[in-house]
Amino acid sequence: MTYHGADCVVENRMVRKREDRLYEGGLYHLLIDPALVRLRRLIRGQVKPGTTLIDFGCGTGELLFFLADWCSDLVGVEASKRMWSYGSRRARSRGHNKVRLIYGDGARLDNLPTGSFDYATSCMVLHEMPGSQRLPVLREMQRLARTLILVDYRVPPPPNLEARIYRLVERLGGRHHYRNFRSFLNTGGLPPLLKELGLPIREEISFHRQCFQLVQAG
């Protein structure tokens, strides 16, 4: 692992490569990040001040920047090179010295010692993964942090208009993306994954018309 200012690049031949999408980076920050303000506030409410946190699938780094005045050390992991590059530039321009961004596979962070963080978070990421990748990433989160904070779709979805709109949005993400989303729903979402890991749920919050849930476990 090599460090470049606010960045942290994983040099690992075993890192799983993924194809970047056109909307990732600046367009995502413009269109999606503003809609996730409430989500970031909910997570902040679960995190004690002065603690350390690692965010899996950190995207443009917006959650990390939001917590920069709250946490003592923040690390983000991102498998999209476009997202990682955009977030790294923002970290440098903002002077966020306590924020480090890793480009790599969230299931393979061997250079980070066990128990390095108080919290590990993942926000709207697990439903995008193939089913075979979810548990390995969660196990790595469990290895690195005492408490997990996960945000994703609530399963089963509520029978309302908002849930139907979100299903349409996921379908527009492409065939592979929608297949992963359907897999996440068909396997029960977050609770069965946490049960497989033997992690008890400490707190659960449903929000935005019951379409999403935040789960704290550990």
RADA-V234157 format. One record per helix or strand. SS is the DSSP state (H for helix, E for strand). FROM is the first residue (numbers start at 0). LEN is the number of residues. Records with the same first field share a line. If there is no record, write none. Layout:
BEGIN
SS->FROM-LEN + FROM-LEN
END
This chain:
BEGIN
E->1-3 + 6-3 + 51-5 + 72-6 + 98-5 + 116-7 + 144-9 + 200-7 + 211-6
H->25-6 + 32-14 + 61-5 + 80-14 + 125-3 + 130-14 + 160-12 + 174-12 + 189-8
END
